[in-house]
């Protein structure tokens, strides 16, 4: 499932909810799940949502890390572990204090809303700090790069000029690299 969301700071993001991770899948199902999970290769931020109240939570987390590694998800992709169902843990459960002290972990309850404001703030910080506004010039015939920019929700303005289309975009370094990979070799250089 994919959905466009505007964060409280005004940043537009696209959330992609992938299938859950299941260990010991039959071989024929692994290929089907792999195609769906490959969306994470394009992510600027990965939220690893865990059922922290589940007795096998740690083993499930290990399975997820193994699969992300097998998919080739780079270590430089920002990640946040979201420990969901914190409401099911007793107040004195050590996982509550571990989550508060461990960097990159946010404890939440989707049911009660506990921790959700901190999660939203973390998402905004992780995505907002690394974005820059730039102007690029693409050829009139290079619709792939233009379509990518609009699909990513990064276009702030567009002007048609003699040499092509001038786009003002607000993007991350990863989005810039993907955009550059889509451009035709004879595209004009950035404006």
NUDO-517360 format. One record per atom (N, C-alpha, C): x negated, y negated, z; atom name; residue in one letter. Coordinates in pm, whole numbers, padded with zeros to 5 digits. Layout:
BEGIN
+--------+--------+--------+------+-----+
:     xx :     yy :     zz : atom : res :
+--------+--------+--------+------+-----+
:      X :      Y :      Z :   CA :   A :
...
+--------+--------+--------+------+-----+
This chain:
BEGIN
+--------+--------+--------+------+-----+
:     xx :     yy :     zz : atom : res :
+--------+--------+--------+------+-----+
: -00085 :  00117 :  00000 :    N :   X :
:  00000 :  00000 :  00000 :   CA :   X :
: -00089 : -00123 :  00000 :    C :   X :
: -00056 : -00220 : -00083 :    N :   X :
: -00131 : -00345 : -00087 :   CA :   X :
: -00033 : -00460 : -00065 :    C :   X :
: -00079 : -00558 :  00012 :    N :   X :
:  00008 : -00672 :  00042 :   CA :   X :
: -00076 : -00797 :  00059 :    C :   X :
: -00031 : -00908 :  00000 :    N :   X :
: -00097 : -01037 :  00019 :   CA :   X :
: -00047 : -01097 :  00150 :    C :   X :
: -00142 : -01150 :  00228 :    N :   X :
: -00111 : -01208 :  00358 :   CA :   X :
: -00189 : -01338 :  00372 :    C :   X :
: -00127 : -01438 :  00432 :    N :   X :
: -00196 : -01562 :  00462 :   CA :   X :
: -00223 : -01563 :  00612 :    C :   X :
: -00350 : -01572 :  00649 :    N :   X :
: -00389 : -01575 :  00789 :   CA :   X :
: -00358 : -01712 :  00849 :    C :   X :
: -00347 : -01723 :  00981 :    N :   X :
: -00312 : -01851 :  01043 :   CA :   X :
: -00401 : -01969 :  01002 :    C :   X :
: -00527 : -01944 :  00969 :    N :   X :
: -00616 : -02052 :  00925 :   CA :   X :
: -00596 : -02092 :  00781 :    C :   X :
: -00503 : -02026 :  00711 :    N :   X :
: -00473 : -02059 :  00572 :   CA :   X :
: -00543 : -01971 :  00470 :    C :   X :
: -00629 : -01881 :  00513 :    N :   X :
: -00701 : -01793 :  00422 :   CA :   X :
: -00607 : -01686 :  00369 :    C :   X :
: -00601 : -01673 :  00236 :    N :   X :
: -00520 : -01568 :  00172 :   CA :   X :
: -00604 : -01443 :  00158 :    C :   X :
: -00551 : -01331 :  00201 :    N :   X :
: -00622 : -01203 :  00190 :   CA :   X :
: -00527 : -01099 :  00132 :    C :   X :
: -00586 : -00994 :  00079 :    N :   X :
: -00507 : -00881 :  00033 :   CA :   X :
: -00541 : -00764 :  00124 :    C :   X :
: -00440 : -00711 :  00190 :    N :   X :
: -00457 : -00594 :  00276 :   CA :   X :
: -00427 : -00469 :  00195 :    C :   X :
: -00511 : -00372 :  00205 :    N :   X :
: -00489 : -00244 :  00138 :   CA :   X :
: -00489 : -00136 :  00245 :    C :   X :
: -00377 : -00070 :  00264 :    N :   X :
: -00365 :  00037 :  00362 :   CA :   X :
: -00388 :  00169 :  00289 :    C :   X :
: -00501 :  00233 :  00315 :    N :   X :
: -00532 :  00359 :  00249 :   CA :   X :
: -00469 :  00475 :  00325 :    C :   X :
: -00479 :  00592 :  00267 :    N :   X :
: -00431 :  00712 :  00334 :   CA :   X :
: -00516 :  00737 :  00456 :    C :   X :
: -00460 :  00809 :  00551 :    N :   X :
: -00535 :  00847 :  00669 :   CA :   X :
: -00640 :  00951 :  00635 :    C :   X :
: -00737 :  00966 :  00721 :    N :   X :
: -00843 :  01063 :  00699 :   CA :   X :
: -00808 :  01193 :  00770 :    C :   X :
: -00824 :  01301 :  00698 :    N :   X :
: -00791 :  01432 :  00753 :   CA :   X :
: -00914 :  01520 :  00733 :    C :   X :
: -00959 :  01585 :  00838 :    N :   X :
: -01076 :  01672 :  00825 :   CA :   X :
: -01035 :  01807 :  00770 :    C :   X :
: -01132 :  01874 :  00710 :    N :   X :
: -01115 :  02010 :  00660 :   CA :   X :
: -01003 :  02023 :  00557 :    C :   X :
: -00996 :  01927 :  00463 :    N :   X :
: -00897 :  01934 :  00357 :   CA :   X :
: -00936 :  02042 :  00256 :    C :   X :
: -00837 :  02108 :  00195 :    N :   X :
: -00868 :  02200 :  00085 :   CA :   X :
: -00934 :  02121 : -00030 :    C :   X :
: -01022 :  02186 : -00102 :    N :   X :
: -01100 :  02121 : -00208 :   CA :   X :
: -01014 :  02046 : -00308 :    C :   X :
: -00901 :  02103 : -00351 :    N :   X :
: -00817 :  02039 : -00452 :   CA :   X :
: -00754 :  01909 : -00401 :    C :   X :
: -00734 :  01896 : -00270 :    N :   X :
: -00678 :  01773 : -00215 :   CA :   X :
: -00784 :  01665 : -00195 :    C :   X :
: -00909 :  01706 : -00176 :    N :   X :
: -01016 :  01609 : -00155 :   CA :   X :
: -01026 :  01515 : -00274 :    C :   X :
: -01019 :  01568 : -00396 :    N :   X :
: -01029 :  01484 : -00516 :   CA :   X :
: -00914 :  01385 : -00523 :    C :   X :
: -00793 :  01427 : -00487 :    N :   X :
: -00678 :  01337 : -00490 :   CA :   X :
: -00693 :  01225 : -00389 :    C :   X :
: -00738 :  01257 : -00269 :    N :   X :
: -00758 :  01155 : -00167 :   CA :   X :
: -00874 :  01063 : -00202 :    C :   X :
: -00978 :  01117 : -00263 :    N :   X :
: -01096 :  01038 : -00297 :   CA :   X :
: -01057 :  00921 : -00388 :    C :   X :
: -00973 :  00945 : -00488 :    N :   X :
: -00933 :  00837 : -00579 :   CA :   X :
: -00863 :  00725 : -00503 :    C :   X :
: -00781 :  00760 : -00407 :    N :   X :
: -00712 :  00659 : -00327 :   CA :   X :
: -00808 :  00586 : -00235 :    C :   X :
: -00899 :  00659 : -00176 :    N :   X :
: -00991 :  00600 : -00079 :   CA :   X :
: -01098 :  00512 : -00142 :    C :   X :
: -01121 :  00527 : -00272 :    N :   X :
: -01226 :  00449 : -00337 :   CA :   X :
: -01197 :  00300 : -00336 :    C :   X :
: -01075 :  00261 : -00301 :    N :   X :
: -01045 :  00118 : -00286 :   CA :   X :
: -01135 :  00053 : -00182 :    C :   X :
: -01180 :  00129 : -00084 :    N :   X :
: -01265 :  00071 :  00020 :   CA :   X :
: -01400 :  00027 : -00035 :    C :   X :
: -01439 :  00077 : -00151 :    N :   X :
: -01567 :  00036 : -00211 :   CA :   X :
: -01564 : -00110 : -00251 :    C :   X :
: -01446 : -00166 : -00274 :    N :   X :
: -01432 : -00305 : -00317 :   CA :   X :
: -01400 : -00399 : -00201 :    C :   X :
: -01392 : -00347 : -00081 :    N :   X :
: -01348 : -00427 :  00034 :   CA :   X :
: -01456 : -00524 :  00082 :    C :   X :
: -01412 : -00640 :  00127 :    N :   X :
: -01501 : -00735 :  00194 :   CA :   X :
: -01506 : -00707 :  00343 :    C :   X :
: -01404 : -00640 :  00393 :    N :   X :
: -01395 : -00606 :  00535 :   CA :   X :
: -01316 : -00477 :  00547 :    C :   X :
: -01367 : -00385 :  00627 :    N :   X :
: -01296 : -00259 :  00652 :   CA :   X :
: -01249 : -00259 :  00797 :    C :   X :
: -01118 : -00239 :  00814 :    N :   X :
: -01061 : -00221 :  00947 :   CA :   X :
: -01040 : -00072 :  00966 :    C :   X :
: -01114 : -00013 :  01056 :    N :   X :
: -01100 :  00129 :  01086 :   CA :   X :
: -01004 :  00140 :  01204 :    C :   X :
: -00878 :  00170 :  01175 :    N :   X :
: -00775 :  00177 :  01279 :   CA :   X :
: -00776 :  00318 :  01337 :    C :   X :
: -00798 :  00324 :  01468 :    N :   X :
: -00805 :  00451 :  01538 :   CA :   X :
: -00692 :  00462 :  01639 :    C :   X :
: -00640 :  00583 :  01654 :    N :   X :
: -00546 :  00613 :  01762 :   CA :   X :
: -00633 :  00648 :  01882 :    C :   X :
: -00662 :  00548 :  01963 :    N :   X :
: -00758 :  00565 :  02073 :   CA :   X :
: -00701 :  00654 :  02183 :    C :   X :
: -00571 :  00672 :  02185 :    N :   X :
: -00509 :  00758 :  02287 :   CA :   X :
: -00510 :  00905 :  02247 :    C :   X :
: -00543 :  00934 :  02122 :    N :   X :
: -00544 :  01073 :  02075 :   CA :   X :
: -00662 :  01147 :  02137 :    C :   X :
: -00643 :  01271 :  02182 :    N :   X :
: -00753 :  01344 :  02246 :   CA :   X :
: -00872 :  01370 :  02153 :    C :   X :
: -00851 :  01369 :  02024 :    N :   X :
: -00959 :  01394 :  01927 :   CA :   X :
: -01006 :  01265 :  01860 :    C :   X :
: -00985 :  01151 :  01924 :    N :   X :
: -01016 :  01021 :  01865 :   CA :   X :
: -01162 :  01010 :  01821 :    C :   X :
: -01255 :  01054 :  01903 :    N :   X :
: -01398 :  01044 :  01868 :   CA :   X :
: -01432 :  01132 :  01749 :    C :   X :
: -01379 :  01254 :  01745 :    N :   X :
: -01405 :  01343 :  01632 :   CA :   X :
: -01345 :  01285 :  01504 :    C :   X :
: -01226 :  01226 :  01515 :    N :   X :
: -01163 :  01163 :  01399 :   CA :   X :
: -01249 :  01047 :  01349 :    C :   X :
: -01304 :  00969 :  01441 :    N :   X :
: -01390 :  00856 :  01403 :   CA :   X :
: -01514 :  00906 :  01329 :    C :   X :
: -01571 :  01017 :  01376 :    N :   X :
: -01687 :  01075 :  01309 :   CA :   X :
: -01650 :  01119 :  01167 :    C :   X :
: -01531 :  01179 :  01150 :    N :   X :
: -01485 :  01220 :  01017 :   CA :   X :
: -01476 :  01100 :  00923 :    C :   X :
: -01421 :  00990 :  00975 :    N :   X :
: -01408 :  00869 :  00893 :   CA :   X :
: -01544 :  00819 :  00850 :    C :   X :
: -01639 :  00812 :  00943 :    N :   X :
: -01774 :  00764 :  00908 :   CA :   X :
: -01840 :  00854 :  00805 :    C :   X :
: -01821 :  00985 :  00816 :    N :   X :
: -01876 :  01078 :  00718 :   CA :   X :
: -01817 :  01053 :  00580 :    C :   X :
: -01685 :  01037 :  00574 :    N :   X :
: -01620 :  01015 :  00446 :   CA :   X :
: -01661 :  00881 :  00385 :    C :   X :
: -01670 :  00776 :  00467 :    N :   X :
: -01715 :  00646 :  00415 :   CA :   X :
: -01856 :  00658 :  00359 :    C :   X :
: -01942 :  00731 :  00427 :    N :   X :
: -02077 :  00753 :  00376 :   CA :   X :
: -02077 :  00831 :  00247 :    C :   X :
: -01994 :  00936 :  00239 :    N :   X :
: -01984 :  01016 :  00116 :   CA :   X :
: -01932 :  00933 : -00001 :    C :   X :
: -01845 :  00837 :  00028 :    N :   X :
: -01792 :  00751 : -00078 :   CA :   X :
: -01895 :  00648 : -00125 :    C :   X :
: -01998 :  00627 : -00045 :    N :   X :
: -02100 :  00530 : -00082 :   CA :   X :
: -02072 :  00389 : -00033 :    C :   X :
: -01991 :  00377 :  00072 :    N :   X :
: -01962 :  00245 :  00128 :   CA :   X :
: -02091 :  00191 :  00189 :    C :   X :
: -02131 :  00075 :  00142 :    N :   X :
: -02258 :  00015 :  00186 :   CA :   X :
: -02252 : -00025 :  00333 :    C :   X :
: -02367 : -00019 :  00397 :    N :   X :
: -02376 : -00058 :  00538 :   CA :   X :
: -02354 : -00207 :  00557 :    C :   X :
: -02370 : -00285 :  00449 :    N :   X :
: -02354 : -00430 :  00463 :   CA :   X :
: -02209 : -00476 :  00456 :    C :   X :
: -02115 : -00384 :  00431 :    N :   X :
: -01974 : -00420 :  00431 :   CA :   X :
: -01930 : -00436 :  00576 :    C :   X :
: -01873 : -00552 :  00607 :    N :   X :
: -01829 : -00579 :  00744 :   CA :   X :
: -01722 : -00478 :  00786 :    C :   X :
: -01733 : -00431 :  00910 :    N :   X :
: -01636 : -00335 :  00963 :   CA :   X :
: -01592 : -00377 :  01102 :    C :   X :
: -01467 : -00349 :  01131 :    N :   X :
: -01413 : -00369 :  01265 :   CA :   X :
: -01338 : -00241 :  01301 :    C :   X :
: -01369 : -00187 :  01419 :    N :   X :
: -01292 : -00074 :  01470 :   CA :   X :
: -01174 : -00129 :  01547 :    C :   X :
: -01056 : -00088 :  01508 :    N :   X :
: -00934 : -00132 :  01575 :   CA :   X :
: -00883 : -00014 :  01656 :    C :   X :
: -00894 : -00027 :  01788 :    N :   X :
: -00849 :  00080 :  01877 :   CA :   X :
: -00702 :  00057 :  01909 :    C :   X :
: -00616 :  00123 :  01834 :    N :   X :
: -00471 :  00107 :  01849 :   CA :   X :
: -00419 :  00200 :  01960 :    C :   X :
: -00300 :  00170 :  02006 :    N :   X :
: -00228 :  00245 :  02110 :   CA :   X :
: -00292 :  00229 :  02247 :    C :   X :
: -00353 :  00113 :  02267 :    N :   X :
: -00415 :  00084 :  02397 :   CA :   X :
: -00308 :  00084 :  02508 :    C :   X :
: -00183 :  00061 :  02469 :    N :   X :
: -00073 :  00061 :  02566 :   CA :   X :
: -00050 :  00199 :  02626 :    C :   X :
: -00098 :  00303 :  02562 :    N :   X :
: -00081 :  00439 :  02614 :   CA :   X :
: -00189 :  00479 :  02714 :    C :   X :
: -00290 :  00392 :  02728 :    N :   X :
: -00399 :  00421 :  02823 :   CA :   X :
: -00368 :  00360 :  02959 :    C :   X :
: -00404 :  00427 :  03067 :    N :   X :
: -00388 :  00367 :  03200 :   CA :   X :
: -00475 :  00241 :  03211 :    C :   X :
: -00433 :  00150 :  03298 :    N :   X :
: -00507 :  00025 :  03316 :   CA :   X :
: -00652 :  00047 :  03355 :    C :   X :
: -00682 :  00155 :  03427 :    N :   X :
: -00819 :  00179 :  03471 :   CA :   X :
: -00898 :  00270 :  03376 :    C :   X :
: -00844 :  00297 :  03258 :    N :   X :
: -00914 :  00382 :  03161 :   CA :   X :
: -01041 :  00311 :  03113 :    C :   X :
: -01155 :  00379 :  03116 :    N :   X :
: -01281 :  00315 :  03078 :   CA :   X :
: -01284 :  00267 :  02932 :    C :   X :
: -01201 :  00324 :  02846 :    N :   X :
: -01199 :  00279 :  02706 :   CA :   X :
: -01154 :  00134 :  02694 :    C :   X :
: -01073 :  00088 :  02787 :    N :   X :
: -01030 : -00054 :  02784 :   CA :   X :
: -01150 : -00147 :  02804 :    C :   X :
: -01237 : -00117 :  02901 :    N :   X :
: -01352 : -00203 :  02925 :   CA :   X :
: -01460 : -00184 :  02819 :    C :   X :
: -01474 : -00063 :  02767 :    N :   X :
: -01570 : -00040 :  02658 :   CA :   X :
: -01532 : -00125 :  02537 :    C :   X :
: -01403 : -00127 :  02504 :    N :   X :
: -01358 : -00205 :  02388 :   CA :   X :
: -01386 : -00353 :  02408 :    C :   X :
: -01375 : -00402 :  02530 :    N :   X :
: -01399 : -00544 :  02557 :   CA :   X :
: -01547 : -00579 :  02544 :    C :   X :
: -01634 : -00483 :  02570 :    N :   X :
: -01779 : -00511 :  02569 :   CA :   X :
: -01847 : -00475 :  02438 :    C :   X :
: -01789 : -00388 :  02359 :    N :   X :
: -01856 : -00341 :  02238 :   CA :   X :
: -01826 : -00434 :  02121 :    C :   X :
: -01932 : -00483 :  02059 :    N :   X :
: -01916 : -00570 :  01943 :   CA :   X :
: -01855 : -00492 :  01828 :    C :   X :
: -01764 : -00555 :  01756 :    N :   X :
: -01702 : -00491 :  01641 :   CA :   X :
: -01585 : -00401 :  01675 :    C :   X :
: -01539 : -00407 :  01801 :    N :   X :
: -01424 : -00327 :  01844 :   CA :   X :
: -01318 : -00420 :  01901 :    C :   X :
: -01195 : -00402 :  01856 :    N :   X :
: -01081 : -00478 :  01908 :   CA :   X :
: -00977 : -00377 :  01953 :    C :   X :
: -00935 : -00388 :  02079 :    N :   X :
: -00830 : -00300 :  02132 :   CA :   X :
: -00695 : -00367 :  02113 :    C :   X :
: -00600 : -00294 :  02054 :    N :   X :
: -00469 : -00350 :  02026 :   CA :   X :
: -00359 : -00249 :  02058 :    C :   X :
: -00239 : -00301 :  02063 :    N :   X :
: -00120 : -00217 :  02065 :   CA :   X :
: -00027 : -00272 :  01958 :    C :   X :
: -00008 : -00196 :  01854 :    N :   X :
:  00085 : -00239 :  01749 :   CA :   X :
:  00227 : -00247 :  01805 :    C :   X :
:  00254 : -00169 :  01908 :    N :   X :
:  00387 : -00166 :  01969 :   CA :   X :
:  00415 : -00291 :  02052 :    C :   X :
:  00321 : -00329 :  02139 :    N :   X :
:  00345 : -00442 :  02229 :   CA :   X :
:  00287 : -00573 :  02178 :    C :   X :
:  00194 : -00566 :  02082 :    N :   X :
:  00130 : -00688 :  02032 :   CA :   X :
:  00004 : -00725 :  02106 :    C :   X :
: -00030 : -00651 :  02211 :    N :   X :
: -00153 : -00678 :  02286 :   CA :   X :
: -00274 : -00669 :  02193 :    C :   X :
: -00359 : -00770 :  02196 :    N :   X :
: -00482 : -00771 :  02118 :   CA :   X :
: -00467 : -00817 :  01974 :    C :   X :
: -00346 : -00831 :  01926 :    N :   X :
: -00325 : -00870 :  01785 :   CA :   X :
: -00381 : -01009 :  01755 :    C :   X :
: -00359 : -01110 :  01843 :    N :   X :
: -00420 : -01241 :  01814 :   CA :   X :
: -00573 : -01234 :  01801 :    C :   X :
: -00638 : -01156 :  01886 :    N :   X :
: -00784 : -01141 :  01877 :   CA :   X :
: -00824 : -01072 :  01747 :    C :   X :
: -00745 : -00975 :  01703 :    N :   X :
: -00772 : -00906 :  01577 :   CA :   X :
: -00760 : -01003 :  01460 :    C :   X :
: -00654 : -01082 :  01458 :    N :   X :
: -00635 : -01178 :  01349 :   CA :   X :
: -00749 : -01280 :  01346 :    C :   X :
: -00790 : -01325 :  01463 :    N :   X :
: -00903 : -01419 :  01470 :   CA :   X :
: -01031 : -01355 :  01419 :    C :   X :
: -01054 : -01230 :  01453 :    N :   X :
: -01173 : -01158 :  01407 :   CA :   X :
: -01171 : -01142 :  01255 :    C :   X :
: -01057 : -01108 :  01200 :    N :   X :
: -01045 : -01094 :  01054 :   CA :   X :
: -01074 : -01227 :  00986 :    C :   X :
: -01014 : -01333 :  01037 :    N :   X :
: -01036 : -01465 :  00978 :   CA :   X :
: -01181 : -01507 :  00984 :    C :   X :
: -01247 : -01479 :  01095 :    N :   X :
: -01389 : -01513 :  01109 :   CA :   X :
: -01475 : -01431 :  01014 :    C :   X :
: -01447 : -01302 :  01006 :    N :   X :
: -01527 : -01214 :  00922 :   CA :   X :
: -01515 : -01250 :  00774 :    C :   X :
: -01398 : -01292 :  00734 :    N :   X :
: -01377 : -01323 :  00592 :   CA :   X :
: -01398 : -01470 :  00559 :    C :   X :
: -01364 : -01557 :  00651 :    N :   X :
: -01368 : -01699 :  00621 :   CA :   X :
: -01506 : -01760 :  00621 :    C :   X :
: -01594 : -01712 :  00707 :    N :   X :
: -01725 : -01772 :  00720 :   CA :   X :
: -01813 : -01751 :  00597 :    C :   X :
: -01790 : -01645 :  00524 :    N :   X :
: -01880 : -01614 :  00414 :   CA :   X :
: -01828 : -01660 :  00279 :    C :   X :
: -01726 : -01740 :  00275 :    N :   X :
: -01669 : -01785 :  00148 :   CA :   X :
: -01724 : -01922 :  00110 :    C :   X :
: -01749 : -01939 : -00020 :    N :   X :
: -01798 : -02068 : -00070 :   CA :   X :
: -01711 : -02113 : -00186 :    C :   X :
: -01702 : -02243 : -00203 :    N :   X :
: -01630 : -02300 : -00317 :   CA :   X :
: -01732 : -02328 : -00426 :    C :   X :
: -01706 : -02276 : -00545 :    N :   X :
: -01793 : -02297 : -00660 :   CA :   X :
: -01708 : -02318 : -00784 :    C :   X :
: -01769 : -02377 : -00884 :    N :   X :
: -01704 : -02394 : -01013 :   CA :   X :
: -01780 : -02312 : -01115 :    C :   X :
: -01707 : -02231 : -01191 :    N :   X :
: -01768 : -02147 : -01295 :   CA :   X :
: -01700 : -02174 : -01427 :    C :   X :
: -01773 : -02152 : -01535 :    N :   X :
: -01721 : -02170 : -01670 :   CA :   X :
: -01722 : -02035 : -01738 :    C :   X :
: -01606 : -01993 : -01789 :    N :   X :
: -01597 : -01867 : -01862 :   CA :   X :
: -01544 : -01896 : -02001 :    C :   X :
: -01575 : -01809 : -02095 :    N :   X :
: -01528 : -01825 : -02231 :   CA :   X :
: -01376 : -01807 : -02241 :    C :   X :
: -01317 : -01870 : -02343 :    N :   X :
: -01172 : -01859 : -02362 :   CA :   X :
: -01127 : -01714 : -02379 :    C :   X :
: -01212 : -01631 : -02438 :    N :   X :
: -01172 : -01493 : -02465 :   CA :   X :
: -01201 : -01395 : -02355 :    C :   X :
: -01256 : -01440 : -02244 :    N :   X :
: -01292 : -01347 : -02138 :   CA :   X :
: -01184 : -01342 : -02031 :    C :   X :
: -01076 : -01274 : -02066 :    N :   X :
: -00962 : -01266 : -01976 :   CA :   X :
: -00984 : -01176 : -01856 :    C :   X :
: -01076 : -01079 : -01867 :    N :   X :
: -01097 : -00987 : -01754 :   CA :   X :
: -01147 : -01059 : -01631 :    C :   X :
: -01245 : -01146 : -01649 :    N :   X :
: -01299 : -01219 : -01534 :   CA :   X :
: -01194 : -01313 : -01477 :    C :   X :
: -01121 : -01380 : -01565 :    N :   X :
: -01015 : -01472 : -01521 :   CA :   X :
: -00907 : -01396 : -01445 :    C :   X :
: -00864 : -01281 : -01500 :    N :   X :
: -00760 : -01201 : -01435 :   CA :   X :
: -00807 : -01152 : -01298 :    C :   X :
: -00933 : -01112 : -01288 :    N :   X :
: -00989 : -01069 : -01160 :   CA :   X :
: -00981 : -01182 : -01058 :    C :   X :
: -01021 : -01303 : -01099 :    N :   X :
: -01021 : -01417 : -01007 :   CA :   X :
: -00880 : -01444 : -00954 :    C :   X :
: -00780 : -01436 : -01040 :    N :   X :
: -00643 : -01458 : -00995 :   CA :   X :
: -00593 : -01342 : -00910 :    C :   X :
: -00628 : -01220 : -00946 :    N :   X :
: -00585 : -01103 : -00867 :   CA :   X :
: -00643 : -01108 : -00727 :    C :   X :
: -00764 : -01161 : -00713 :    N :   X :
: -00829 : -01172 : -00583 :   CA :   X :
: -00775 : -01290 : -00502 :    C :   X :
: -00700 : -01378 : -00566 :    N :   X :
: -00645 : -01494 : -00496 :   CA :   X :
: -00749 : -01598 : -00460 :    C :   X :
: -00853 : -01610 : -00542 :    N :   X :
: -00964 : -01700 : -00510 :   CA :   X :
: -00964 : -01829 : -00592 :    C :   X :
: -00874 : -01841 : -00689 :    N :   X :
: -00873 : -01958 : -00777 :   CA :   X :
: -00807 : -02076 : -00706 :    C :   X :
: -00879 : -02187 : -00700 :    N :   X :
: -00824 : -02310 : -00643 :   CA :   X :
: -00774 : -02404 : -00751 :    C :   X :
: -00841 : -02402 : -00867 :    N :   X :
: -00794 : -02482 : -00981 :   CA :   X :
: -00851 : -02426 : -01110 :    C :   X :
: -00785 : -02460 : -01219 :    N :   X :
: -00829 : -02416 : -01351 :   CA :   X :
: -00812 : -02532 : -01449 :    C :   X :
: -00915 : -02553 : -01530 :    N :   X :
: -00911 : -02656 : -01633 :   CA :   X :
: -00960 : -02597 : -01764 :    C :   X :
: -00890 : -02625 : -01871 :    N :   X :
: -00934 : -02583 : -02003 :   CA :   X :
: -01025 : -02691 : -02059 :    C :   X :
: -01146 : -02652 : -02100 :    N :   X :
: -01243 : -02745 : -02159 :   CA :   X :
: -01287 : -02690 : -02294 :    C :   X :
: -01362 : -02768 : -02368 :    N :   X :
: -01403 : -02726 : -02502 :   CA :   X :
: -01477 : -02593 : -02503 :    C :   X :
: -01565 : -02572 : -02405 :    N :   X :
: -01648 : -02452 : -02401 :   CA :   X :
: -01578 : -02329 : -02343 :    C :   X :
: -01463 : -02347 : -02281 :    N :   X :
: -01395 : -02234 : -02219 :   CA :   X :
: -01299 : -02279 : -02111 :    C :   X :
: -01300 : -02206 : -02001 :    N :   X :
: -01211 : -02235 : -01889 :   CA :   X :
: -01298 : -02259 : -01766 :    C :   X :
: -01276 : -02371 : -01701 :    N :   X :
: -01350 : -02403 : -01579 :   CA :   X :
: -01261 : -02366 : -01460 :    C :   X :
: -01312 : -02274 : -01379 :    N :   X :
: -01240 : -02229 : -01260 :   CA :   X :
: -01313 : -02280 : -01136 :    C :   X :
: -01237 : -02336 : -01044 :    N :   X :
: -01290 : -02366 : -00912 :   CA :   X :
: -01238 : -02255 : -00823 :    C :   X :
: -01330 : -02183 : -00760 :    N :   X :
: -01295 : -02065 : -00682 :   CA :   X :
: -01353 : -02075 : -00542 :    C :   X :
: -01287 : -02007 : -00449 :    N :   X :
: -01339 : -01993 : -00312 :   CA :   X :
: -01354 : -01843 : -00292 :    C :   X :
: -01481 : -01798 : -00281 :    N :   X :
: -01505 : -01655 : -00282 :   CA :   X :
: -01622 : -01614 : -00195 :    C :   X :
: -01625 : -01482 : -00173 :    N :   X :
: -01736 : -01423 : -00098 :   CA :   X :
: -01846 : -01385 : -00197 :    C :   X :
: -01962 : -01352 : -00145 :    N :   X :
: -02073 : -01310 : -00230 :   CA :   X :
: -02038 : -01181 : -00304 :    C :   X :
: -01965 : -01091 : -00239 :    N :   X :
: -01925 : -00966 : -00305 :   CA :   X :
: -01828 : -00994 : -00420 :    C :   X :
: -01734 : -01086 : -00399 :    N :   X :
: -01641 : -01120 : -00507 :   CA :   X :
: -01717 : -01184 : -00623 :    C :   X :
: -01815 : -01268 : -00592 :    N :   X :
: -01896 : -01332 : -00696 :   CA :   X :
: -01968 : -01225 : -00779 :    C :   X :
: -02025 : -01127 : -00712 :    N :   X :
: -02097 : -01020 : -00784 :   CA :   X :
: -02003 : -00939 : -00872 :    C :   X :
: -01884 : -00907 : -00822 :    N :   X :
: -01787 : -00831 : -00904 :   CA :   X :
: -01741 : -00914 : -01022 :    C :   X :
: -01717 : -01043 : -01001 :    N :   X :
: -01678 : -01134 : -01108 :   CA :   X :
: -01786 : -01139 : -01216 :    C :   X :
: -01911 : -01155 : -01174 :    N :   X :
: -02021 : -01161 : -01270 :   CA :   X :
: -02033 : -01032 : -01350 :    C :   X :
: -02002 : -00919 : -01288 :    N :   X :
: -02006 : -00791 : -01357 :   CA :   X :
: -01898 : -00775 : -01463 :    C :   X :
: -01791 : -00852 : -01452 :    N :   X :
: -01681 : -00845 : -01548 :   CA :   X :
: -01698 : -00940 : -01666 :    C :   X :
: -01785 : -01038 : -01651 :    N :   X :
: -01800 : -01140 : -01754 :   CA :   X :
: -01866 : -01082 : -01879 :    C :   X :
: -01822 : -01131 : -01992 :    N :   X :
: -01882 : -01091 : -02118 :   CA :   X :
: -02025 : -01143 : -02124 :    C :   X :
: -02117 : -01069 : -02188 :    N :   X :
: -02257 : -01111 : -02192 :   CA :   X :
: -02279 : -01250 : -02253 :    C :   X :
: -02191 : -01292 : -02343 :    N :   X :
: -02209 : -01422 : -02407 :   CA :   X :
: -02132 : -01534 : -02339 :    C :   X :
: -02082 : -01506 : -02218 :    N :   X :
: -02011 : -01610 : -02144 :   CA :   X :
: -02104 : -01727 : -02114 :    C :   X :
: -02048 : -01847 : -02110 :    N :   X :
: -02132 : -01961 : -02068 :   CA :   X :
: -02178 : -01942 : -01925 :    C :   X :
: -02286 : -02007 : -01892 :    N :   X :
: -02335 : -01999 : -01755 :   CA :   X :
: -02247 : -02083 : -01663 :    C :   X :
: -02259 : -02062 : -01531 :    N :   X :
: -02177 : -02141 : -01438 :   CA :   X :
: -02192 : -02290 : -01461 :    C :   X :
: -02082 : -02361 : -01439 :    N :   X :
: -02081 : -02506 : -01461 :   CA :   X :
: -02151 : -02576 : -01347 :    C :   X :
+--------+--------+--------+------+-----+
